[in-house]
Every structure is written in C-alpha cells, then in structure tokens.
Amino acid sequence: QVQLVESGGGLVQPGGSLRLSCAAAGSVFSFNTMGWYRQAPGKQRELVADITTGASTNYADSVKGRFTISRDNAKNTVYLQMNNLKPEDTAVYYCNFISRGCYYWGQGTQVTVSS
C-alpha cells in the first residue's frame, strides 16, 4: 500500500502562483510515475502533469508554459509549481502514484483562483 499526503492548495488571485506538494509513503517501489490530476465542478477528472522516476514529463496543453512538475526521488515527493494561474485552473487537485500497475490517489487539495 502507498499513502499520499498533499499540501499547498489555497486561494490565489489571477496571475498568482501556488506550489503543491505530495509525499508518498509505504510500499514505494523505485520505478513509478507521480502526477497531478484535477477535477472542476461538473467536469471529469483530467491529467494536469506527470513525471516518471527518470524525470520524463507530460503536461496537459492547457498548463504548458505555466506549470512545472518536478520530483525528489530520495523523498518520494512530487511538486507542482503553478504560475500565472487563471480562474479556469480552479479545481480540486489530486496527487496520483502509479507503480506495478497499481494506482493510488491523494485526498485532494482545493485550488481556487479568484479576484
């Protein structure tokens, strides 16, 4: 089992920045993919960005150039730096961990972009 603990959500004005963190604990296999998904009210959960153990990254088109995903393998932690936030980025952000064909989810953290 893998447990994910998220932090860093909150309320920010348009154009502002936030940094999300997610730490994995438990049976963490060395080779894995960690990432962030988000779900806005009335919409499906969507991939925001993910990153492999080898640092290969993947971003949704809507966040390219504004968000940066990174990870610290020694700490089993993934980060999402979000810059130039827009109201349409408002959602619950979920940390995701994939290893050995198993998916794990964090509890979610609210990000609200509003003036």
C-alpha positions as CSV (number, residue, x, y, z in Angstrom):
1,Q,0.0,0.0,0.0
2,V,1.0,3.6,-0.7
3,Q,-0.2,6.6,1.2
4,L,-0.1,10.1,-0.4
5,V,-0.1,13.3,1.6
6,E,-0.8,16.5,-0.3
7,S,-0.3,20.1,0.7
8,G,-0.2,23.6,-0.8
9,G,-3.6,24.4,-2.1
10,G,-5.5,27.6,-1.4
11,L,-7.0,30.8,-2.7
12,V,-5.0,33.0,-5.1
13,Q,-5.7,35.9,-7.4
14,P,-5.5,35.5,-11.2
15,G,-1.8,35.7,-12.3
16,G,-0.6,34.4,-8.9
17,S,1.3,31.3,-8.1
18,L,0.9,28.3,-5.9
19,R,3.1,25.2,-5.2
20,L,1.6,21.8,-4.5
21,S,3.5,19.0,-2.8
22,C,2.7,15.3,-2.5
23,A,4.7,12.9,-0.4
24,A,4.4,9.1,-0.9
25,A,4.9,6.7,2.0
26,G,4.6,3.0,2.4
27,S,5.5,0.3,-0.2
28,V,7.1,2.7,-2.7
29,F,8.7,0.8,-5.5
30,S,11.7,2.6,-7.0
31,F,10.2,2.8,-10.5
32,N,7.0,4.8,-10.6
33,T,5.1,7.7,-12.1
34,M,3.8,10.5,-9.9
35,G,1.5,13.2,-11.1
36,W,-1.4,15.6,-10.6
37,Y,-4.9,15.4,-11.8
38,R,-7.7,18.0,-11.3
39,Q,-11.4,18.0,-11.2
40,A,-13.6,21.0,-11.5
41,P,-17.3,21.0,-10.5
42,G,-19.3,19.3,-13.1
43,K,-16.3,18.1,-15.1
44,Q,-14.3,14.9,-15.4
45,R,-11.0,14.4,-13.7
46,E,-8.2,15.3,-16.0
47,L,-4.4,14.9,-16.1
48,V,-2.5,18.1,-15.3
49,A,1.0,16.7,-15.4
50,D,3.0,13.7,-14.5
51,I,6.7,12.7,-14.2
52,T,8.5,9.4,-14.1
53,T,11.3,8.3,-11.9
54,G,13.6,9.1,-14.8
55,A,12.2,12.6,-14.9
56,S,10.2,12.3,-18.2
57,T,7.3,14.7,-18.0
58,N,3.9,15.1,-19.6
59,Y,1.7,18.1,-19.4
60,A,-1.9,19.0,-20.4
61,D,-1.9,21.6,-23.2
62,S,-3.8,24.0,-21.0
63,V,-1.0,24.3,-18.5
64,K,2.1,24.1,-20.7
65,G,4.4,27.1,-20.1
66,R,2.7,27.9,-16.8
67,F,3.0,24.8,-14.6
68,T,6.2,22.8,-13.8
69,I,6.2,19.4,-12.3
70,S,9.3,18.1,-10.5
71,R,10.2,15.4,-8.0
72,D,12.7,14.4,-5.4
73,N,13.2,10.7,-5.6
74,A,15.0,10.5,-2.3
75,K,12.0,11.9,-0.5
76,N,9.4,10.2,-2.8
77,T,7.8,13.6,-3.3
78,V,6.4,15.3,-6.3
79,Y,5.9,19.1,-6.7
80,L,3.7,21.2,-9.0
81,Q,4.7,24.8,-9.4
82,M,1.8,26.7,-10.8
83,N,2.4,30.2,-12.2
84,N,0.1,32.7,-14.0
85,L,-2.9,31.0,-12.5
86,K,-6.2,31.5,-14.3
87,P,-9.8,31.2,-13.0
88,E,-10.2,28.1,-15.1
89,D,-7.5,26.4,-13.1
90,T,-9.9,26.3,-10.2
91,A,-10.4,22.7,-9.2
92,V,-9.6,20.0,-6.6
93,Y,-6.1,18.8,-7.4
94,Y,-5.3,15.1,-6.7
95,C,-1.9,13.6,-6.4
96,N,-1.5,10.3,-8.3
97,F,1.0,7.5,-7.9
98,I,1.4,4.6,-10.3
99,S,3.6,1.6,-9.7
100,R,3.5,-2.0,-10.7
101,G,0.1,-1.4,-12.4
102,C,-1.5,-0.1,-9.3
103,Y,-3.0,3.4,-9.0
104,Y,-3.1,5.4,-5.8
105,W,-4.8,8.8,-5.1
106,G,-4.3,11.5,-2.6
107,Q,-7.3,13.1,-0.7
108,G,-7.3,16.2,-2.9
109,T,-6.5,19.8,-2.3
110,Q,-8.6,22.7,-3.3
111,V,-7.1,25.4,-5.6
112,T,-9.3,28.5,-6.1
113,V,-8.2,31.3,-8.5
114,S,-10.4,34.3,-8.0
115,S,-10.2,38.0,-7.5
